[in-house]
């Protein structure tokens, strides 16, 4: 069951994806992300690999001003659109069917918060991190959900701010060096 855990739509059950092709973020993961952020009021949010739109809708429910949802799968775009309709956030959202890397390379906008829950077998994490951080406002944050801790060298302008393991999920927070 996927639900909104806080804010305006606290307790609202969202449409769940059938099968296992889309894996929504757990309540525990959302709770951790939004407890680290404390206040998302008026932030502009990007939810890439949006799946059911779970992470972005949580931000909107907590007061974010706008959210752009991006996923390459038509099934995910449809499901996210349905969940946005449930919350009546159509006027504060945009849903785009496009590959995440392509979107990040072409996006003209900057975001205060970027959340990403790519498939655990996603192979372009090392490309994703710098592209996402480059789309952040200062002092924006990028939250990345993976199955294992990320290894590898980050570009000089990016810092890993925090990391938390939650069972089979690892959430890492990135930002620009200040």
SENU-662341 format. One record per residue: chain; residue in three letters; y, z, x of N, C-alpha, C in turn. Coordinates in steps of 0.02 Angstrom, whole numbers, plus 50000, padded with zeros to 5 digits. Example, Ala and Ser with C-alpha at 12.3 -4.5 7.8 and 13.67 -1.06 7.14 Angstrom:
% SENU-662341
[gulo A; ALA; [49716; 50390; 50660]; [49775; 50390; 50615]; [49835; 50390; 50660]] [gulo A; SER; [49888; 50354; 50642]; [49947; 50357; 50684]; [50002; 50394; 50645]] 
END
This chain:
% SENU-662341
[gulo A; UNK; [49941; 50000; 50042]; [50000; 50000; 50000]; [50062; 50000; 50045]] [gulo A; UNK; [50108; 49956; 50030]; [50172; 49952; 50065]; [50226; 49978; 50018]] [gulo A; UNK; [50267; 50023; 50043]; [50319; 50051; 50001]; [50381; 50064; 50042]] [gulo A; UNK; [50437; 50072; 50006]; [50499; 50092; 50037]; [50497; 50167; 50043]] [gulo A; UNK; [50512; 50195; 50102]; [50503; 50267; 50111]; [50567; 50308; 50105]] [gulo A; UNK; [50625; 50275; 50106]; [50687; 50314; 50100]; [50743; 50271; 50072]] [gulo A; UNK; [50797; 50304; 50053]; [50857; 50268; 50031]; [50856; 50252; 49957]] [gulo A; UNK; [50895; 50201; 49941]; [50907; 50180; 49872]; [50843; 50165; 49833]] [gulo A; UNK; [50794; 50135; 49866]; [50731; 50116; 49833]; [50672; 50158; 49854]] [gulo A; UNK; [50685; 50220; 49875]; [50631; 50264; 49898]; [50574; 50266; 49848]] [gulo A; UNK; [50513; 50256; 49873]; [50453; 50259; 49831]; [50434; 50193; 49798]] [gulo A; UNK; [50476; 50142; 49803]; [50461; 50078; 49771]; [50403; 50045; 49808]] [gulo A; UNK; [50352; 50026; 49770]; [50295; 49990; 49798]; [50312; 49917; 49804]] [gulo A; UNK; [50303; 49890; 49863]; [50314; 49819; 49876]; [50250; 49780; 49867]] [gulo A; UNK; [50257; 49715; 49857]; [50197; 49673; 49853]; [50162; 49673; 49920]] [gulo A; UNK; [50097; 49681; 49917]; [50056; 49682; 49978]; [50025; 49615; 49990]] [gulo A; UNK; [50017; 49598; 50053]; [49984; 49535; 50069]; [49909; 49541; 50057]] [gulo A; UNK; [49878; 49490; 50028]; [49806; 49492; 50020]; [49773; 49478; 50088]] [gulo A; UNK; [49714; 49506; 50098]; [49678; 49493; 50161]; [49711; 49527; 50220]] [gulo A; UNK; [49696; 49502; 50279]; [49720; 49534; 50340]; [49764; 49488; 50382]] [gulo A; UNK; [49787; 49432; 50353]; [49828; 49386; 50393]; [49898; 49414; 50405]] [gulo A; UNK; [49922; 49459; 50361]; [49986; 49492; 50370]; [49972; 49567; 50371]] [gulo A; UNK; [49997; 49600; 50424]; [49985; 49671; 50434]; [50051; 49708; 50429]] [gulo A; UNK; [50068; 49736; 50370]; [50133; 49770; 50363]; [50137; 49832; 50407]] [gulo A; UNK; [50198; 49847; 50430]; [50209; 49908; 50468]; [50193; 49968; 50425]] [gulo A; UNK; [50166; 50019; 50456]; [50147; 50080; 50419]; [50208; 50123; 50404]] [gulo A; UNK; [50200; 50169; 50357]; [50253; 50216; 50342]; [50272; 50256; 50403]] [gulo A; UNK; [50222; 50276; 50443]; [50235; 50316; 50503]; [50279; 50276; 50552]] [gulo A; UNK; [50264; 50212; 50560]; [50304; 50171; 50605]; [50375; 50165; 50580]] [gulo A; UNK; [50383; 50150; 50516]; [50451; 50145; 50487]; [50489; 50211; 50494]] [gulo A; UNK; [50455; 50265; 50480]; [50486; 50331; 50486]; [50512; 50342; 50557]] [gulo A; UNK; [50471; 50325; 50607]; [50491; 50335; 50676]; [50551; 50291; 50694]] [gulo A; UNK; [50548; 50226; 50676]; [50603; 50180; 50692]; [50668; 50205; 50662]] [gulo A; UNK; [50667; 50223; 50599]; [50729; 50241; 50566]; [50750; 50313; 50581]] [gulo A; UNK; [50706; 50355; 50608]; [50728; 50421; 50630]; [50762; 50415; 50699]] [gulo A; UNK; [50741; 50367; 50739]; [50774; 50354; 50804]; [50845; 50328; 50791]] [gulo A; UNK; [50852; 50285; 50741]; [50917; 50255; 50726]; [50965; 50302; 50688]] [gulo A; UNK; [50938; 50349; 50653]; [50977; 50396; 50612]; [51014; 50362; 50555]] [gulo A; UNK; [51062; 50319; 50570]; [51104; 50290; 50518]; [51108; 50215; 50527]] [gulo A; UNK; [51085; 50178; 50478]; [51089; 50104; 50481]; [51143; 50077; 50435]] [gulo A; UNK; [51184; 50121; 50407]; [51236; 50099; 50361]; [51278; 50044; 50391]] [gulo A; UNK; [51286; 49991; 50353]; [51329; 49934; 50370]; [51304; 49892; 50430]] [gulo A; UNK; [51244; 49905; 50455]; [51218; 49864; 50509]; [51194; 49797; 50483]] [gulo A; UNK; [51199; 49746; 50526]; [51168; 49681; 50511]; [51101; 49681; 50546]] [gulo A; UNK; [51049; 49661; 50510]; [50980; 49668; 50533]; [50946; 49600; 50534]] [gulo A; UNK; [50903; 49592; 50584]; [50859; 49534; 50588]; [50788; 49560; 50589]] [gulo A; UNK; [50747; 49537; 50542]; [50676; 49556; 50538]; [50636; 49492; 50554]] [gulo A; UNK; [50612; 49488; 50617]; [50574; 49429; 50637]; [50499; 49445; 50634]] [gulo A; UNK; [50460; 49394; 50620]; [50389; 49403; 50602]; [50387; 49450; 50541]] [gulo A; UNK; [50428; 49434; 50491]; [50442; 49480; 50437]; [50382; 49497; 50393]] [gulo A; UNK; [50331; 49454; 50390]; [50272; 49470; 50350]; [50290; 49480; 50277]] [gulo A; UNK; [50290; 49542; 50254]; [50308; 49558; 50185]; [50381; 49579; 50178]] [gulo A; UNK; [50418; 49581; 50234]; [50488; 49601; 50232]; [50498; 49676; 50234]] [gulo A; UNK; [50445; 49711; 50246]; [50441; 49783; 50245]; [50495; 49818; 50288]] [gulo A; UNK; [50502; 49799; 50351]; [50550; 49832; 50396]; [50622; 49819; 50376]] [gulo A; UNK; [50638; 49757; 50359]; [50706; 49739; 50340]; [50726; 49769; 50273]] [gulo A; UNK; [50680; 49770; 50226]; [50695; 49800; 50161]; [50707; 49875; 50168]] [gulo A; UNK; [50670; 49907; 50213]; [50681; 49978; 50226]; [50753; 49989; 50252]] [gulo A; UNK; [50776; 49946; 50297]; [50844; 49951; 50323]; [50895; 49942; 50267]] [gulo A; UNK; [50885; 49893; 50224]; [50931; 49881; 50168]; [50933; 49941; 50121]] [gulo A; UNK; [50875; 49969; 50107]; [50871; 50027; 50063]; [50910; 50086; 50092]] [gulo A; UNK; [50913; 50089; 50158]; [50948; 50144; 50192]; [51022; 50127; 50205]] [gulo A; UNK; [51046; 50070; 50181]; [51117; 50055; 50184]; [51139; 49999; 50230]] [gulo A; UNK; [51093; 49963; 50262]; [51112; 49906; 50302]; [51150; 49856; 50258]] [gulo A; UNK; [51198; 49821; 50288]; [51240; 49776; 50247]; [51206; 49710; 50233]] [gulo A; UNK; [51168; 49684; 50283]; [51136; 49618; 50275]; [51071; 49618; 50315]] [gulo A; UNK; [51024; 49576; 50293]; [50963; 49566; 50332]; [50942; 49493; 50327]] [gulo A; UNK; [50926; 49465; 50385]; [50897; 49399; 50390]; [50823; 49408; 50406]] [gulo A; UNK; [50781; 49376; 50367]; [50708; 49381; 50376]; [50684; 49314; 50402]] [gulo A; UNK; [50643; 49315; 50455]; [50617; 49254; 50485]; [50542; 49260; 50495]] [gulo A; UNK; [50506; 49208; 50474]; [50434; 49203; 50486]; [50416; 49129; 50483]] [gulo A; UNK; [50366; 49110; 50522]; [50344; 49040; 50522]; [50293; 49025; 50468]] [gulo A; UNK; [50263; 49077; 50438]; [50210; 49067; 50388]; [50240; 49063; 50318]] [gulo A; UNK; [50221; 49011; 50281]; [50247; 49003; 50213]; [50225; 49061; 50169]] [gulo A; UNK; [50166; 49087; 50180]; [50140; 49144; 50142]; [50185; 49206; 50151]] [gulo A; UNK; [50207; 49218; 50213]; [50250; 49275; 50228]; [50319; 49265; 50196]] [gulo A; UNK; [50346; 49205; 50201]; [50411; 49190; 50171]; [50409; 49201; 50096]] [gulo A; UNK; [50356; 49179; 50064]; [50349; 49188; 49991]; [50344; 49263; 49974]] [gulo A; UNK; [50304; 49299; 50011]; [50295; 49370; 49998]; [50360; 49409; 50009]] [gulo A; UNK; [50396; 49393; 50063]; [50460; 49426; 50076]; [50510; 49411; 50020]] [gulo A; UNK; [50512; 49349; 49999]; [50557; 49329; 49944]; [50541; 49368; 49880]] [gulo A; UNK; [50478; 49377; 49865]; [50457; 49416; 49807]; [50479; 49489; 49813]] [gulo A; UNK; [50471; 49518; 49873]; [50491; 49587; 49883]; [50566; 49597; 49881]] [gulo A; UNK; [50603; 49548; 49905]; [50676; 49551; 49900]; [50697; 49549; 49827]] [gulo A; UNK; [50664; 49508; 49787]; [50679; 49505; 49715]; [50665; 49572; 49681]] [gulo A; UNK; [50612; 49606; 49702]; [50597; 49672; 49674]; [50654; 49722; 49685]] [gulo A; UNK; [50686; 49717; 49742]; [50740; 49763; 49760]; [50808; 49739; 49738]] [gulo A; UNK; [50811; 49676; 49716]; [50873; 49644; 49695]; [50924; 49640; 49753]] [gulo A; UNK; [50899; 49626; 49813]; [50942; 49619; 49872]; [50957; 49546; 49889]] [gulo A; UNK; [50947; 49501; 49842]; [50957; 49430; 49858]; [51026; 49414; 49886]] [gulo A; UNK; [51077; 49450; 49864]; [51145; 49435; 49887]; [51159; 49462; 49957]] [gulo A; UNK; [51114; 49501; 49985]; [51123; 49531; 50052]; [51070; 49506; 50102]] [gulo A; UNK; [51034; 49453; 50082]; [50979; 49431; 50125]; [50978; 49355; 50133]] [gulo A; UNK; [50943; 49335; 50184]; [50928; 49265; 50196]; [50856; 49263; 50222]] [gulo A; UNK; [50816; 49218; 50195]; [50747; 49211; 50217]; [50738; 49142; 50247]] [gulo A; UNK; [50713; 49139; 50308]; [50708; 49077; 50345]; [50637; 49067; 50369]] [gulo A; UNK; [50610; 49008; 50354]; [50543; 48991; 50379]; [50553; 48952; 50445]] [gulo A; UNK; [50539; 48986; 50500]; [50548; 48956; 50566]; [50513; 48999; 50618]] [gulo A; UNK; [50492; 48968; 50672]; [50463; 49005; 50727]; [50515; 49053; 50755]] [gulo A; UNK; [50494; 49114; 50772]; [50540; 49166; 50795]; [50578; 49145; 50858]] [gulo A; UNK; [50542; 49118; 50907]; [50576; 49098; 50969]; [50627; 49043; 50956]] [gulo A; UNK; [50609; 48995; 50915]; [50655; 48941; 50898]; [50717; 48969; 50863]] [gulo A; UNK; [50707; 49015; 50815]; [50763; 49046; 50781]; [50809; 49082; 50831]] [gulo A; UNK; [50780; 49123; 50874]; [50820; 49161; 50922]; [50858; 49116; 50970]] [gulo A; UNK; [50828; 49060; 50989]; [50862; 49013; 51034]; [50921; 48979; 50999]] [gulo A; UNK; [50913; 48966; 50934]; [50963; 48926; 50897]; [51013; 48968; 50857]] [gulo A; UNK; [50998; 49032; 50847]; [51041; 49074; 50805]; [51111; 49080; 50836]] [gulo A; UNK; [51161; 49071; 50795]; [51229; 49081; 50818]; [51251; 49152; 50807]] [gulo A; UNK; [51219; 49187; 50761]; [51239; 49254; 50742]; [51212; 49306; 50790]] [gulo A; UNK; [51246; 49363; 50792]; [51222; 49422; 50827]; [51204; 49474; 50776]] [gulo A; UNK; [51160; 49519; 50794]; [51135; 49570; 50749]; [51141; 49639; 50781]] [gulo A; UNK; [51153; 49690; 50739]; [51157; 49759; 50764]; [51088; 49787; 50776]] [gulo A; UNK; [51040; 49764; 50737]; [50971; 49788; 50741]; [50923; 49730; 50732]] [gulo A; UNK; [50875; 49726; 50776]; [50821; 49676; 50768]; [50756; 49714; 50768]] [gulo A; UNK; [50714; 49701; 50718]; [50648; 49730; 50713]; [50597; 49673; 50714]] [gulo A; UNK; [50542; 49684; 50751]; [50491; 49632; 50757]; [50422; 49664; 50756]] [gulo A; UNK; [50380; 49637; 50714]; [50310; 49658; 50710]; [50267; 49596; 50715]] [gulo A; UNK; [50263; 49566; 50775]; [50224; 49504; 50782]; [50149; 49518; 50776]] [gulo A; UNK; [50111; 49465; 50764]; [50038; 49475; 50765]; [50017; 49506; 50832]] [gulo A; UNK; [49969; 49550; 50830]; [49950; 49585; 50891]; [49924; 49537; 50945]] [gulo A; UNK; [49901; 49478; 50926]; [49877; 49430; 50976]; [49933; 49382; 51000]] [gulo A; UNK; [49994; 49395; 50980]; [50051; 49353; 50997]; [50058; 49348; 51073]] [gulo A; UNK; [50063; 49288; 51100]; [50061; 49278; 51172]; [50129; 49269; 51206]] [gulo A; UNK; [50183; 49266; 51168]; [50248; 49252; 51198]; [50295; 49313; 51198]] [gulo A; UNK; [50267; 49372; 51203]; [50308; 49433; 51204]; [50359; 49431; 51260]] [gulo A; UNK; [50340; 49408; 51319]; [50386; 49408; 51376]; [50444; 49359; 51366]] [gulo A; UNK; [50435; 49309; 51325]; [50491; 49264; 51307]; [50532; 49295; 51250]] [gulo A; UNK; [50498; 49329; 51205]; [50530; 49358; 51146]; [50582; 49412; 51163]] [gulo A; UNK; [50564; 49457; 51208]; [50607; 49514; 51223]; [50677; 49493; 51246]] [gulo A; UNK; [50684; 49451; 51298]; [50753; 49434; 51318]; [50791; 49393; 51266]] [gulo A; UNK; [50756; 49349; 51230]; [50790; 49311; 51177]; [50816; 49357; 51123]] [gulo A; UNK; [50776; 49407; 51103]; [50799; 49453; 51051]; [50857; 49496; 51076]] [gulo A; UNK; [50851; 49524; 51135]; [50905; 49566; 51161]; [50970; 49527; 51168]] [gulo A; UNK; [50965; 49463; 51185]; [51025; 49421; 51191]; [51058; 49408; 51123]] [gulo A; UNK; [51025; 49421; 51068]; [51053; 49412; 51001]; [51082; 49477; 50973]] [gulo A; UNK; [51084; 49530; 51014]; [51109; 49595; 50992]; [51184; 49602; 51004]] [gulo A; UNK; [51217; 49637; 50957]; [51285; 49661; 50970]; [51280; 49720; 51018]] [gulo A; UNK; [51335; 49743; 51045]; [51333; 49804; 51085]; [51351; 49862; 51040]] [gulo A; UNK; [51316; 49916; 51037]; [51256; 49934; 51073]; [51194; 49924; 51030]] [gulo A; UNK; [51180; 49864; 51011]; [51123; 49849; 50967]; [51056; 49869; 50997]] [gulo A; UNK; [51006; 49871; 50953]; [50939; 49891; 50974]; [50887; 49842; 50947]] [gulo A; UNK; [50836; 49832; 50987]; [50779; 49789; 50969]; [50716; 49832; 50969]] [gulo A; UNK; [50684; 49839; 50911]; [50622; 49877; 50903]; [50564; 49828; 50898]] [gulo A; UNK; [50517; 49834; 50944]; [50459; 49789; 50948]; [50395; 49828; 50937]] [gulo A; UNK; [50356; 49807; 50887]; [50293; 49839; 50871]; [50236; 49797; 50901]] [gulo A; UNK; [50194; 49829; 50941]; [50137; 49795; 50973]; [50076; 49841; 50970]] [gulo A; UNK; [50019; 49814; 50991]; [49958; 49855; 50992]; [49950; 49893; 51057]] [gulo A; UNK; [49981; 49868; 51111]; [49976; 49899; 51177]; [50046; 49903; 51208]] [gulo A; UNK; [50056; 49950; 51254]; [50120; 49951; 51289]; [50133; 49885; 51325]] [gulo A; UNK; [50196; 49865; 51327]; [50215; 49803; 51360]; [50218; 49815; 51435]] [gulo A; UNK; [50188; 49770; 51472]; [50193; 49774; 51545]; [50230; 49712; 51569]] [gulo A; UNK; [50256; 49715; 51628]; [50293; 49658; 51654]; [50364; 49678; 51671]] [gulo A; UNK; [50398; 49634; 51703]; [50466; 49647; 51725]; [50516; 49620; 51675]] [gulo A; UNK; [50565; 49661; 51659]; [50618; 49640; 51613]; [50676; 49610; 51654]] [gulo A; UNK; [50713; 49563; 51624]; [50773; 49539; 51657]; [50820; 49598; 51671]] [gulo A; UNK; [50862; 49591; 51722]; [50905; 49645; 51745]; [50951; 49675; 51691]] [gulo A; UNK; [50972; 49634; 51643]; [51020; 49659; 51593]; [50988; 49696; 51535]] [gulo A; UNK; [50922; 49702; 51535]; [50886; 49734; 51480]; [50855; 49799; 51503]] [gulo A; UNK; [50859; 49849; 51460]; [50826; 49912; 51476]; [50778; 49931; 51419]] [gulo A; UNK; [50723; 49961; 51439]; [50678; 49992; 51390]; [50705; 50061; 51377]] [gulo A; UNK; [50725; 50075; 51317]; [50758; 50137; 51300]; [50709; 50192; 51284]] [gulo A; UNK; [50657; 50173; 51247]; [50609; 50223; 51224]; [50546; 50188; 51202]] [gulo A; UNK; [50490; 50225; 51205]; [50426; 50198; 51181]; [50386; 50254; 51149]] [gulo A; UNK; [50352; 50237; 51095]; [50312; 50286; 51059]; [50246; 50254; 51038]] [gulo A; UNK; [50191; 50289; 51052]; [50125; 50267; 51031]; [50106; 50305; 50967]] [gulo A; UNK; [50082; 50267; 50918]; [50062; 50296; 50854]; [49994; 50267; 50835]] [gulo A; UNK; [49941; 50298; 50857]; [49874; 50271; 50844]; [49866; 50204; 50877]] [gulo A; UNK; [49853; 50152; 50839]; [49844; 50085; 50865]; [49908; 50045; 50871]] [gulo A; UNK; [49965; 50078; 50865]; [50030; 50043; 50868]; [50074; 50074; 50921]] [gulo A; UNK; [50111; 50031; 50956]; [50161; 50054; 51004]; [50227; 50023; 50984]] [gulo A; UNK; [50279; 50064; 50977]; [50345; 50038; 50962]; [50389; 50049; 51024]] [gulo A; UNK; [50419; 49996; 51048]; [50463; 49999; 51106]; [50534; 49979; 51085]] [gulo A; UNK; [50583; 50017; 51109]; [50653; 50004; 51093]; [50686; 49975; 51155]] [gulo A; UNK; [50719; 49918; 51146]; [50755; 49884; 51200]; [50829; 49878; 51183]] [gulo A; UNK; [50869; 49872; 51235]; [50940; 49859; 51227]; [50970; 49834; 51292]] [gulo A; UNK; [51034; 49818; 51289]; [51070; 49796; 51349]; [51086; 49857; 51391]] [gulo A; UNK; [51088; 49849; 51456]; [51110; 49902; 51500]; [51184; 49915; 51484]] [gulo A; UNK; [51203; 49977; 51480]; [51272; 49995; 51463]; [51310; 50015; 51523]] 
END
